[in-house]
Structure formats: C-alpha cells, structure tokens
Amino acid sequence: MREDYELTKLKVKRRGPLPGLAAGGDRPPKVRITIALDQDLIDHFKTEAAKPGGLPYQTQINQALRRAIDTGEASLADAEAIKAALLEDVEFLETLARKIRAA
C-alpha cells in the first residue's frame, strides 16, 4: 500500500440530502403521486426547465401550487386589479356593449 496519497485530488461522493436540508425544514416531505395535467401545462414547465439554470419541471409545478396556496388572498387582489384594468379598457367596454345589445 502507498504511504503517501495525494488527497487534494480525492473525489468524495455525497450521499443523502445536503446537511442544511437534512433536518427537513418547515415543509412536509414530498410524496410521490400520479396526477393528470393538461399537456400545455406540462409543455410550459418543461420548456422553463430546459432553460439554463431552470429547475426540474416537477419542482416548478410544486412551487406554483405552493404559491397558489400561500397567496390565496392575493388572488382576490389580482382579480380586483384585473377588473379595474378592464373597466378602463375602452375596446373591452365597446365589445361588451355590443354583446349586451346583441343578446
């Protein structure tokens, strides 16, 4: 056996989660499931994942769902902002008026 080894060239493979993530954090563990989603949603997230630095598409879907849950109240504010923008959009209002007259 060699007495002197070049330890600077030694490659160590990490096994298991990163030390900072080993405690599990404040989020519950992920569970493997089967879910049916629209193809355009999958295509969107896979396209985002293919970009440089993009997260895996399943992680992005998980994050989008988490944001939807965490910001449930914000979606009401978004709806109000959309409503305000539509009420200022003359073209939208004219189209709406034509549809009401035609009905």
MMTF fields as JSON, N, C-alpha, C and O atoms, coordinates in Angstrom:
{
  "mmtfVersion": "1.0.0",
  "mmtfProducer": "UNKNOWN",
  "numBonds": 411,
  "numAtoms": 412,
  "numGroups": 103,
  "numChains": 1,
  "numModels": 1,
  "chainsPerModel": [1],
  "groupsPerChain": [103],
  "chainIdList": ["A"],
  "bondAtomList": [4, 2, 8, 6, 12, 10, 16, 14, 20, 18, 24, 22, 28, 26, 32, 30, 36, 34, 40, 38, 44, 42, 48, 46, 52, 50, 56, 54, 60, 58, 64, 62, 68, 66, 72, 70, 76, 74, 80, 78, 84, 82, 88, 86, 92, 90, 96, 94, 100, 98, 104, 102, 108, 106, 112, 110, 116, 114, 120, 118, 124, 122, 128, 126, 132, 130, 136, 134, 140, 138, 144, 142, 148, 146, 152, 150, 156, 154, 160, 158, 164, 162, 168, 166, 172, 170, 176, 174, 180, 178, 184, 182, 188, 186, 192, 190, 196, 194, 200, 198, 204, 202, 208, 206, 212, 210, 216, 214, 220, 218, 224, 222, 228, 226, 232, 230, 236, 234, 240, 238, 244, 242, 248, 246, 252, 250, 256, 254, 260, 258, 264, 262, 268, 266, 272, 270, 276, 274, 280, 278, 284, 282, 288, 286, 292, 290, 296, 294, 300, 298, 304, 302, 308, 306, 312, 310, 316, 314, 320, 318, 324, 322, 328, 326, 332, 330, 336, 334, 340, 338, 344, 342, 348, 346, 352, 350, 356, 354, 360, 358, 364, 362, 368, 366, 372, 370, 376, 374, 380, 378, 384, 382, 388, 386, 392, 390, 396, 394, 400, 398, 404, 402, 408, 406],
  "bondOrderList": [1, 1, 1, 1, 1, 1, 1, 1, 1, 1, 1, 1, 1, 1, 1, 1, 1, 1, 1, 1, 1, 1, 1, 1, 1, 1, 1, 1, 1, 1, 1, 1, 1, 1, 1, 1, 1, 1, 1, 1, 1, 1, 1, 1, 1, 1, 1, 1, 1, 1, 1, 1, 1, 1, 1, 1, 1, 1, 1, 1, 1, 1, 1, 1, 1, 1, 1, 1, 1, 1, 1, 1, 1, 1, 1, 1, 1, 1, 1, 1, 1, 1, 1, 1, 1, 1, 1, 1, 1, 1, 1, 1, 1, 1, 1, 1, 1, 1, 1, 1, 1, 1],
  "groupList": [{"groupName": "MET", "atomNameList": ["N", "CA", "C", "O"], "elementList": ["N", "C", "C", "O"], "formalChargeList": [0, 0, 0, 0], "bondAtomList": [1, 0, 2, 1, 3, 2], "bondOrderList": [1, 1, 2], "singleLetterCode": "M", "chemCompType": "L-PEPTIDE LINKING"}, {"groupName": "ARG", "atomNameList": ["N", "CA", "C", "O"], "elementList": ["N", "C", "C", "O"], "formalChargeList": [0, 0, 0, 0], "bondAtomList": [1, 0, 2, 1, 3, 2], "bondOrderList": [1, 1, 2], "singleLetterCode": "R", "chemCompType": "L-PEPTIDE LINKING"}, {"groupName": "GLU", "atomNameList": ["N", "CA", "C", "O"], "elementList": ["N", "C", "C", "O"], "formalChargeList": [0, 0, 0, 0], "bondAtomList": [1, 0, 2, 1, 3, 2], "bondOrderList": [1, 1, 2], "singleLetterCode": "E", "chemCompType": "L-PEPTIDE LINKING"}, {"groupName": "ASP", "atomNameList": ["N", "CA", "C", "O"], "elementList": ["N", "C", "C", "O"], "formalChargeList": [0, 0, 0, 0], "bondAtomList": [1, 0, 2, 1, 3, 2], "bondOrderList": [1, 1, 2], "singleLetterCode": "D", "chemCompType": "L-PEPTIDE LINKING"}, {"groupName": "TYR", "atomNameList": ["N", "CA", "C", "O"], "elementList": ["N", "C", "C", "O"], "formalChargeList": [0, 0, 0, 0], "bondAtomList": [1, 0, 2, 1, 3, 2], "bondOrderList": [1, 1, 2], "singleLetterCode": "Y", "chemCompType": "L-PEPTIDE LINKING"}, {"groupName": "LEU", "atomNameList": ["N", "CA", "C", "O"], "elementList": ["N", "C", "C", "O"], "formalChargeList": [0, 0, 0, 0], "bondAtomList": [1, 0, 2, 1, 3, 2], "bondOrderList": [1, 1, 2], "singleLetterCode": "L", "chemCompType": "L-PEPTIDE LINKING"}, {"groupName": "THR", "atomNameList": ["N", "CA", "C", "O"], "elementList": ["N", "C", "C", "O"], "formalChargeList": [0, 0, 0, 0], "bondAtomList": [1, 0, 2, 1, 3, 2], "bondOrderList": [1, 1, 2], "singleLetterCode": "T", "chemCompType": "L-PEPTIDE LINKING"}, {"groupName": "LYS", "atomNameList": ["N", "CA", "C", "O"], "elementList": ["N", "C", "C", "O"], "formalChargeList": [0, 0, 0, 0], "bondAtomList": [1, 0, 2, 1, 3, 2], "bondOrderList": [1, 1, 2], "singleLetterCode": "K", "chemCompType": "L-PEPTIDE LINKING"}, {"groupName": "VAL", "atomNameList": ["N", "CA", "C", "O"], "elementList": ["N", "C", "C", "O"], "formalChargeList": [0, 0, 0, 0], "bondAtomList": [1, 0, 2, 1, 3, 2], "bondOrderList": [1, 1, 2], "singleLetterCode": "V", "chemCompType": "L-PEPTIDE LINKING"}, {"groupName": "GLY", "atomNameList": ["N", "CA", "C", "O"], "elementList": ["N", "C", "C", "O"], "formalChargeList": [0, 0, 0, 0], "bondAtomList": [1, 0, 2, 1, 3, 2], "bondOrderList": [1, 1, 2], "singleLetterCode": "G", "chemCompType": "PEPTIDE LINKING"}, {"groupName": "PRO", "atomNameList": ["N", "CA", "C", "O"], "elementList": ["N", "C", "C", "O"], "formalChargeList": [0, 0, 0, 0], "bondAtomList": [1, 0, 2, 1, 3, 2], "bondOrderList": [1, 1, 2], "singleLetterCode": "P", "chemCompType": "L-PEPTIDE LINKING"}, {"groupName": "ALA", "atomNameList": ["N", "CA", "C", "O"], "elementList": ["N", "C", "C", "O"], "formalChargeList": [0, 0, 0, 0], "bondAtomList": [1, 0, 2, 1, 3, 2], "bondOrderList": [1, 1, 2], "singleLetterCode": "A", "chemCompType": "L-PEPTIDE LINKING"}, {"groupName": "ILE", "atomNameList": ["N", "CA", "C", "O"], "elementList": ["N", "C", "C", "O"], "formalChargeList": [0, 0, 0, 0], "bondAtomList": [1, 0, 2, 1, 3, 2], "bondOrderList": [1, 1, 2], "singleLetterCode": "I", "chemCompType": "L-PEPTIDE LINKING"}, {"groupName": "GLN", "atomNameList": ["N", "CA", "C", "O"], "elementList": ["N", "C", "C", "O"], "formalChargeList": [0, 0, 0, 0], "bondAtomList": [1, 0, 2, 1, 3, 2], "bondOrderList": [1, 1, 2], "singleLetterCode": "Q", "chemCompType": "L-PEPTIDE LINKING"}, {"groupName": "HIS", "atomNameList": ["N", "CA", "C", "O"], "elementList": ["N", "C", "C", "O"], "formalChargeList": [0, 0, 0, 0], "bondAtomList": [1, 0, 2, 1, 3, 2], "bondOrderList": [1, 1, 2], "singleLetterCode": "H", "chemCompType": "L-PEPTIDE LINKING"}, {"groupName": "PHE", "atomNameList": ["N", "CA", "C", "O"], "elementList": ["N", "C", "C", "O"], "formalChargeList": [0, 0, 0, 0], "bondAtomList": [1, 0, 2, 1, 3, 2], "bondOrderList": [1, 1, 2], "singleLetterCode": "F", "chemCompType": "L-PEPTIDE LINKING"}, {"groupName": "ASN", "atomNameList": ["N", "CA", "C", "O"], "elementList": ["N", "C", "C", "O"], "formalChargeList": [0, 0, 0, 0], "bondAtomList": [1, 0, 2, 1, 3, 2], "bondOrderList": [1, 1, 2], "singleLetterCode": "N", "chemCompType": "L-PEPTIDE LINKING"}, {"groupName": "SER", "atomNameList": ["N", "CA", "C", "O"], "elementList": ["N", "C", "C", "O"], "formalChargeList": [0, 0, 0, 0], "bondAtomList": [1, 0, 2, 1, 3, 2], "bondOrderList": [1, 1, 2], "singleLetterCode": "S", "chemCompType": "L-PEPTIDE LINKING"}],
  "groupTypeList": [0, 1, 2, 3, 4, 2, 5, 6, 7, 5, 7, 8, 7, 1, 1, 9, 10, 5, 10, 9, 5, 11, 11, 9, 9, 3, 1, 10, 10, 7, 8, 1, 12, 6, 12, 11, 5, 3, 13, 3, 5, 12, 3, 14, 15, 7, 6, 2, 11, 11, 7, 10, 9, 9, 5, 10, 4, 13, 6, 13, 12, 16, 13, 11, 5, 1, 1, 11, 12, 3, 6, 9, 2, 11, 17, 5, 11, 3, 11, 2, 11, 12, 7, 11, 11, 5, 5, 2, 3, 8, 2, 15, 5, 2, 6, 5, 11, 1, 7, 12, 1, 11, 11],
  "groupIdList": [1, 2, 3, 4, 5, 6, 7, 8, 9, 10, 11, 12, 13, 14, 15, 16, 17, 18, 19, 20, 21, 22, 23, 24, 25, 26, 27, 28, 29, 30, 31, 32, 33, 34, 35, 36, 37, 38, 39, 40, 41, 42, 43, 44, 45, 46, 47, 48, 49, 50, 51, 52, 53, 54, 55, 56, 57, 58, 59, 60, 61, 62, 63, 64, 65, 66, 67, 68, 69, 70, 71, 72, 73, 74, 75, 76, 77, 78, 79, 80, 81, 82, 83, 84, 85, 86, 87, 88, 89, 90, 91, 92, 93, 94, 95, 96, 97, 98, 99, 100, 101, 102, 103],
  "secStructList": [7, 7, 1, 7, 7, 7, 4, 4, 4, 7, 7, 7, 7, 7, 7, 1, 1, 7, 4, 4, 4, 6, 6, 7, 6, 6, 1, 7, 7, 7, 7, 7, 7, 7, 7, 7, 7, 7, 2, 2, 2, 2, 2, 2, 2, 2, 2, 2, 2, 2, 1, 6, 6, 7, 7, 7, 2, 2, 2, 2, 2, 2, 2, 2, 2, 2, 2, 2, 2, 2, 6, 2, 2, 2, 2, 2, 2, 2, 2, 2, 2, 2, 2, 2, 2, 2, 2, 2, 7, 2, 2, 2, 2, 2, 2, 2, 2, 2, 2, 2, 2, 2, 7],
  "xCoordList": [0.823, 0.0, 0.875, 1.932, 0.416, 1.194, 1.16, 0.146, 2.274, 2.323, 1.843, 1.282, 2.054, 1.638, 0.581, 0.788, -0.527, -1.609, -1.835, -1.696, -2.182, -2.486, -3.961, -4.826, -4.251, -5.629, -6.325, -7.552, -5.574, -6.218, -6.968, -7.868, -6.61, -7.278, -8.383, -9.048, -8.571, -9.58, -10.978, -11.285, -11.806, -13.184, -14.099, -14.062, -14.913, -15.817, -17.237, -17.668, -17.943, -19.339, -20.218, -20.098, -21.107, -22.047, -23.208, -23.721, -23.614, -24.769, -25.803, -25.468, -27.063, -28.131, -28.324, -27.661, -29.231, -29.534, -28.387, -27.531, -28.389, -27.4, -27.56, -28.672, -26.474, -26.571, -27.608, -28.295, -27.739, -28.699, -30.138, -31.047, -30.351, -31.692, -32.046, -33.188, -31.089, -31.315, -32.384, -33.094, -32.507, -33.487, -34.91, -35.859, -35.074, -36.398, -37.052, -38.01, -36.57, -37.139, -38.561, -38.978, -39.305, -40.666, -41.707, -42.906, -41.271, -42.196, -42.312, -41.346, -43.481, -43.633, -42.847, -42.546, -42.514, -41.772, -42.631, -43.86, -41.966, -42.687, -43.171, -42.537, -44.301, -44.917, -45.068, -45.508, -44.706, -44.834, -46.294, -46.887, -46.867, -48.242, -48.308, -47.338, -49.454, -49.735, -50.86, -51.873, -50.684, -51.668, -51.783, -50.792, -52.976, -53.198, -53.313, -54.165, -52.444, -52.451, -52.605, -52.293, -53.086, -53.203, -51.819, -50.845, -51.746, -50.463, -49.791, -48.567, -50.582, -49.967, -49.281, -48.286, -49.805, -49.146, -47.807, -46.798, -47.81, -46.569, -45.543, -44.374, -45.985, -45.078, -44.465, -43.273, -45.295, -44.798, -43.697, -42.625, -43.958, -42.982, -41.734, -40.633, -41.885, -40.711, -39.863, -38.636, -40.509, -39.772, -38.981, -37.823, -39.611, -38.921, -37.757, -36.703, -37.945, -36.891, -35.702, -34.57, -35.953, -34.886, -34.0, -32.904, -34.46, -33.67, -32.476, -32.541, -31.38, -30.207, -30.564, -31.163, -30.198, -30.474, -31.895, -32.279, -32.686, -34.072, -34.176, -33.406, -35.131, -35.381, -36.12, -36.76, -36.051, -36.818, -38.308, -38.819, -38.989, -40.369, -41.292, -42.23, -41.048, -41.904, -41.73, -42.691, -40.508, -40.255, -40.965, -41.519, -40.949, -41.63, -43.14, -43.777, -43.705, -45.144, -45.447, -46.431, -44.605, -44.782, -44.736, -45.558, -43.773, -43.654, -44.86, -45.327, -45.365, -46.535, -47.755, -48.533, -47.92, -49.038, -48.883, -49.86, -47.66, -47.421, -47.734, -48.347, -47.311, -47.623, -49.124, -49.634, -49.837, -51.292, -51.94, -52.91, -51.41, -51.949, -51.544, -52.377, -50.264, -49.748, -50.309, -50.443, -50.637, -51.109, -52.572, -52.981, -53.355, -54.78, -55.483, -56.339, -55.137, -55.753, -55.287, -56.041, -54.061, -53.531, -54.29, -54.38, -54.837, -55.569, -56.815, -57.24, -57.412, -58.538, -58.087, -58.799, -56.924, -56.378, -56.073, -56.286, -55.574, -55.314, -56.604, -56.634, -57.665, -58.952, -59.454, -60.006, -59.271, -59.688, -58.861, -59.398, -57.586, -56.716, -57.118, -57.123, -57.454, -57.897, -59.208, -59.386, -60.124, -61.417, -61.227, -61.854, -60.372, -60.111, -59.505, -59.864, -58.588, -57.956, -58.977, -58.956, -59.873, -60.887, -61.869, -62.318, -62.197, -63.129, -62.517, -63.243, -61.205, -60.528, -60.22, -59.806, -60.414, -60.121, -61.33, -62.34, -61.219, -62.33, -62.736, -63.926, -61.776, -62.081, -62.874, -63.837, -62.476, -63.198, -64.636, -65.578, -64.785, -66.123, -67.02, -68.207, -66.448, -67.232, -67.651, -68.794, -66.752, -67.079, -68.152, -69.071, -68.05, -69.035, -70.405, -71.428, -70.42, -71.678, -72.322, -73.54, -71.509, -72.061, -72.671, -73.736, -72.005, -72.527, -73.818, -74.733, -73.895, -75.116, -76.26, -77.375, -76.011, -77.06, -77.533, -78.721, -76.603, -76.955, -77.747, -78.452, -77.631, -78.295, -79.752, -80.428],
  "yCoordList": [-1.175, 0.0, 1.248, 1.284, 2.269, 3.514, 4.212, 4.215, 4.796, 5.519, 6.956, 7.52, 7.554, 8.944, 8.976, 8.456, 9.578, 9.733, 11.212, 12.037, 11.536, 12.919, 13.163, 12.89, 13.67, 13.851, 15.029, 15.111, 15.942, 17.082, 16.652, 17.358, 15.503, 15.0, 14.001, 13.48, 13.744, 12.794, 13.341, 14.479, 12.539, 12.931, 12.169, 10.94, 12.909, 12.303, 12.452, 13.554, 11.367, 11.417, 11.649, 10.971, 12.624, 12.922, 11.958, 11.702, 11.434, 10.553, 11.157, 11.662, 11.104, 11.639, 13.131, 13.726, 13.731, 15.149, 16.044, 15.63, 17.263, 18.23, 18.437, 18.347, 18.71, 18.856, 19.893, 19.685, 20.99, 22.013, 21.583, 22.158, 20.575, 20.096, 18.83, 18.373, 18.273, 17.009, 17.111, 16.14, 18.28, 18.449, 18.466, 18.279, 18.686, 18.655, 20.015, 20.173, 20.995, 22.336, 22.38, 21.501, 23.403, 23.569, 23.028, 23.14, 22.449, 21.907, 20.399, 19.736, 19.864, 18.405, 17.718, 18.338, 16.444, 15.736, 15.572, 15.545, 15.464, 15.27, 13.826, 12.903, 13.66, 12.348, 12.09, 12.968, 10.899, 10.546, 10.197, 9.351, 10.866, 10.61, 10.538, 10.847, 10.131, 10.193, 11.195, 11.126, 12.128, 13.181, 13.439, 13.374, 13.725, 14.042, 15.563, 16.191, 16.142, 17.581, 17.818, 16.945, 18.997, 19.34, 19.385, 19.803, 18.949, 18.87, 20.233, 20.328, 21.297, 22.617, 23.066, 23.789, 22.644, 22.969, 22.245, 22.841, 20.981, 20.202, 20.795, 20.953, 21.124, 21.707, 23.008, 23.257, 23.835, 25.112, 24.878, 25.477, 24.013, 23.797, 23.075, 23.334, 22.184, 21.518, 22.507, 22.408, 23.462, 24.496, 25.359, 25.691, 25.721, 26.511, 25.722, 26.289, 24.415, 23.572, 23.441, 23.259, 23.532, 23.38, 24.627, 24.566, 25.737, 26.968, 26.836, 26.105, 27.544, 27.477, 27.875, 28.925, 27.042, 27.314, 26.995, 27.25, 26.432, 26.109, 24.937, 23.979, 25.034, 23.933, 22.811, 23.063, 21.587, 20.491, 20.849, 21.519, 20.398, 20.83, 20.421, 21.152, 19.274, 18.86, 19.792, 20.082, 20.256, 21.211, 22.529, 23.15, 22.958, 24.195, 24.082, 25.025, 22.941, 22.733, 22.774, 23.383, 22.128, 22.133, 23.566, 23.943, 24.359, 25.742, 26.579, 27.42, 26.355, 27.097, 26.765, 27.654, 25.503, 25.11, 25.699, 26.143, 25.701, 26.279, 27.77, 28.27, 28.495, 29.929, 30.151, 31.086, 29.295, 29.433, 29.262, 29.948, 28.36, 28.15, 29.295, 29.85, 29.644, 30.667, 32.049, 32.862, 32.329, 33.673, 33.645, 34.388, 32.811, 32.721, 34.053, 34.372, 34.84, 36.144, 37.11, 37.992, 36.953, 37.836, 37.654, 38.584, 36.46, 36.247, 37.123, 37.519, 37.434, 38.359, 39.748, 40.442, 40.162, 41.463, 41.475, 42.487, 40.361, 40.272, 40.417, 41.098, 39.787, 39.872, 41.308, 41.769, 42.01, 43.415, 44.262, 45.161, 43.992, 44.739, 44.483, 45.401, 43.237, 42.9, 43.6, 44.153, 43.577, 44.231, 45.732, 46.297, 46.371, 47.8, 48.083, 49.067, 47.227, 47.421, 47.256, 48.016, 46.264, 46.054, 47.221, 47.588, 47.795, 48.925, 50.181, 51.1, 50.225, 51.346, 51.056, 51.957, 49.83, 49.423, 49.718, 49.018, 50.765, 51.216, 50.122, 49.887, 49.469, 48.42, 47.284, 46.78, 46.888, 45.848, 46.278, 45.51, 47.519, 48.018, 48.091, 47.774, 48.512, 48.571, 47.167, 46.963, 46.217, 44.831, 44.285, 43.601, 44.572, 44.134, 44.756, 44.076, 46.023, 46.71, 46.102, 45.924, 45.771, 45.131, 43.773, 43.426, 43.021, 41.69, 41.816, 41.01, 42.811, 43.01, 43.422, 42.923, 44.328, 44.751, 43.569, 43.458, 42.687, 41.558, 40.481, 39.677, 40.47, 39.437, 39.684, 38.891],
  "zCoordList": [0.0, 0.0, 0.0, 0.63, -0.717, -0.754, 0.585, 1.283, 0.923, 2.181, 2.029, 2.968, 0.865, 0.633, -0.458, -1.554, -0.155, -1.121, -1.372, -0.468, -2.593, -2.961, -2.643, -3.475, -1.459, -1.011, -1.676, -1.642, -2.279, -2.946, -4.192, -4.648, -4.75, -5.942, -5.613, -6.509, -4.341, -3.904, -4.172, -3.818, -4.787, -5.056, -4.108, -4.043, -3.379, -2.418, -2.949, -3.29, -3.014, -3.445, -2.239, -1.218, -2.374, -1.295, -1.392, -2.481, -0.281, -0.241, 0.689, 1.761, 0.276, 1.106, 0.877, 0.027, 1.636, 1.455, 1.917, 2.699, 1.423, 1.879, 3.383, 3.903, 4.076, 5.536, 5.965, 6.965, 5.247, 5.605, 5.409, 6.007, 4.575, 4.294, 5.067, 5.024, 5.761, 6.445, 7.526, 7.788, 8.156, 9.222, 8.679, 9.441, 7.385, 6.788, 6.685, 5.929, 7.414, 7.341, 7.87, 8.626, 7.473, 7.967, 6.999, 7.256, 5.903, 4.911, 5.077, 5.455, 4.797, 4.883, 3.768, 2.748, 3.957, 2.914, 1.663, 1.734, 0.529, -0.733, -0.823, -0.311, -1.485, -1.648, -3.137, -3.879, -3.576, -4.986, -5.28, -4.611, -6.3, -6.708, -8.225, -8.917, -8.728, -10.156, -10.331, -9.635, -11.261, -11.472, -12.971, -13.698, -13.416, -14.826, -14.964, -14.337, -15.792, -16.047, -17.543, -18.353, -17.902, -19.312, -19.951, -19.325, -21.205, -21.906, -22.019, -21.925, -22.221, -22.367, -21.072, -21.119, -19.922, -18.656, -18.547, -18.172, -18.873, -18.826, -19.787, -19.435, -21.005, -22.002, -21.491, -21.671, -20.85, -20.325, -19.293, -19.38, -18.325, -17.254, -17.772, -17.287, -18.739, -19.308, -20.103, -20.104, -20.781, -21.511, -20.542, -20.797, -19.426, -18.403, -17.812, -17.525, -17.631, -17.054, -18.0, -17.553, -19.306, -20.293, -20.387, -20.944, -19.854, -19.896, -18.959, -17.971, -19.265, -18.385, -16.954, -16.721, -16.022, -14.616, -14.194, -13.052, -15.114, -14.796, -13.836, -13.909, -12.947, -12.009, -12.725, -13.745, -12.225, -12.825, -12.867, -11.97, -13.909, -14.121, -12.975, -12.655, -12.355, -11.242, -10.045, -9.332, -9.828, -8.755, -9.045, -8.138, -10.307, -10.669, -10.465, -9.994, -10.815, -10.6, -9.107, -8.689, -8.3, -6.853, -6.312, -5.476, -6.791, -6.341, -6.76, -5.992, -7.971, -8.439, -7.581, -7.234, -7.246, -6.387, -4.987, -4.384, -4.476, -3.15, -3.144, -2.202, -4.204, -4.292, -4.337, -3.72, -5.066, -5.161, -3.785, -3.464, -2.988, -1.641, -0.722, -0.005, -0.749, 0.162, -0.128, 0.786, -1.376, -1.749, -2.152, -3.044, -1.518, -1.838, -1.728, -2.554, -0.719, -0.556, -1.633, -2.044, -2.09, -3.125, -4.432, -5.232, -4.653, -5.899, -5.949, -7.034, -4.794, -4.767, -5.171, -5.898, -4.716, -5.1, -6.588, -7.256, -7.114, -8.547, -9.331, -10.356, -8.864, -9.547, -9.552, -10.552, -8.46, -8.392, -9.354, -10.0, -9.456, -10.371, -11.82, -12.64, -12.131, -13.494, -13.799, -14.885, -12.845, -13.04, -13.287, -14.183, -12.501, -12.673, -14.041, -14.687, -14.488, -15.793, -16.918, -17.886, -16.799, -17.83, -17.905, -18.991, -16.766, -16.755, -17.377, -17.755, -17.485, -18.137, -19.604, -20.333, -20.042, -21.419, -22.306, -22.242, -23.138, -23.978, -24.975, -25.183, -25.575, -26.556, -25.894, -26.473, -24.701, -23.976, -23.697, -23.893, -23.235, -22.903, -24.134, -24.061, -25.275, -26.521, -26.956, -27.365, -26.872, -27.227, -26.293, -26.743, -25.026, -24.052, -24.35, -24.27, -24.687, -25.001, -26.227, -26.261, -27.26, -28.468, -28.138, -28.648, -27.299, -26.927, -26.126, -26.292, -25.267, -24.474, -25.391, -25.238, -26.347, -27.281, -28.133, -28.439, -28.516, -29.377, -28.613, -29.224, -27.322, -26.521, -26.322, -25.667]
}
